[in-house]
Amino acid sequence: RRLAWSRRNAAEKLQRLGIEPWLMPRGGFYLWCRLPEGRDSADVARSALAENVVLAPGNVFSASQSAGDFMRFNVAHCDDRRVMPVLQRALAR
């Protein structure tokens, strides 16, 4: 139940930043999401890493390297109150 709550909560927070879940899974620890148009997930991840937040850019999971506008989010880690402000700043850069 806690994981389901975290998944819904993370999806809502990400959507407020313009990040859309590709689909809403019924289970699991991760959300696969598309970033706002024009954002590169590797750039966002590097920017967040400068603030000690590790994010998973989409191309890490893409053999064809065609997922540059996607990120995978661990929903439990999204509960950390530091993550969303860092992500918001990273998207703005």
C-alpha positions in Angstrom: 0.0 0.0 0.0 2.8 2.4 0.8 4.5 1.7 -2.5 1.2 2.3 -4.4 0.8 5.6 -2.5 4.4 6.6 -3.3 3.8 5.8 -7.0 0.7 8.0 -7.2 2.3 10.8 -5.2 5.5 10.8 -7.3 3.4 10.8 -10.5 1.5 13.9 -9.3 4.6 15.7 -8.2 6.3 15.0 -11.5 3.3 16.1 -13.6 3.4 19.4 -11.8 6.9 19.8 -13.2 5.7 18.9 -16.7 7.1 15.4 -16.5 4.6 12.8 -17.8 4.5 9.1 -16.9 4.6 7.1 -20.1 2.1 4.8 -18.4 0.9 4.3 -14.9 2.0 0.8 -13.7 -0.1 -1.1 -11.2 3.0 -2.2 -9.4 6.7 -1.8 -9.2 9.2 0.8 -7.9 9.7 2.8 -11.0 8.0 5.3 -13.3 9.2 5.7 -16.9 8.5 9.3 -17.8 8.8 11.8 -20.7 10.5 15.1 -19.9 9.1 18.4 -21.1 9.8 19.1 -24.7 13.3 20.1 -25.5 14.8 18.7 -22.3 17.6 16.1 -22.4 17.6 13.6 -19.6 21.4 13.4 -19.5 21.7 17.1 -19.0 19.0 17.1 -16.3 20.8 14.2 -14.6 24.2 16.0 -14.6 22.6 19.1 -13.2 20.9 17.2 -10.4 24.1 15.3 -9.7 25.8 18.6 -9.0 23.3 18.9 -6.1 23.9 15.3 -4.9 20.8 13.9 -6.4 21.3 10.9 -8.7 18.7 10.5 -11.5 18.5 7.8 -14.2 18.6 9.3 -17.8 16.6 7.3 -20.3 19.5 6.4 -22.6 21.0 4.3 -19.8 18.1 1.9 -20.5 18.1 2.2 -24.3 20.3 0.0 -26.5 19.5 2.3 -29.5 20.2 5.5 -27.4 16.8 6.8 -28.5 15.3 7.7 -25.0 17.1 11.0 -24.4 13.8 12.7 -23.5 12.9 10.0 -20.9 13.9 9.3 -17.3 13.2 6.5 -14.9 12.3 7.6 -11.4 12.4 5.4 -8.3 9.1 6.3 -6.6 10.3 5.7 -3.1 13.2 8.1 -3.6 10.8 10.7 -4.9 9.3 10.9 -1.4 12.6 12.6 -0.3 11.7 16.3 0.0 15.0 17.3 -1.6 14.3 15.6 -4.9 11.6 17.7 -6.5 13.2 21.1 -5.9 16.5 19.8 -7.3 14.6 18.4 -10.3 12.8 21.6 -10.9 16.1 23.6 -10.9 17.7 21.0 -13.2 14.8 21.3 -15.7 15.1 25.1 -15.6 18.8 25.1 -16.6 
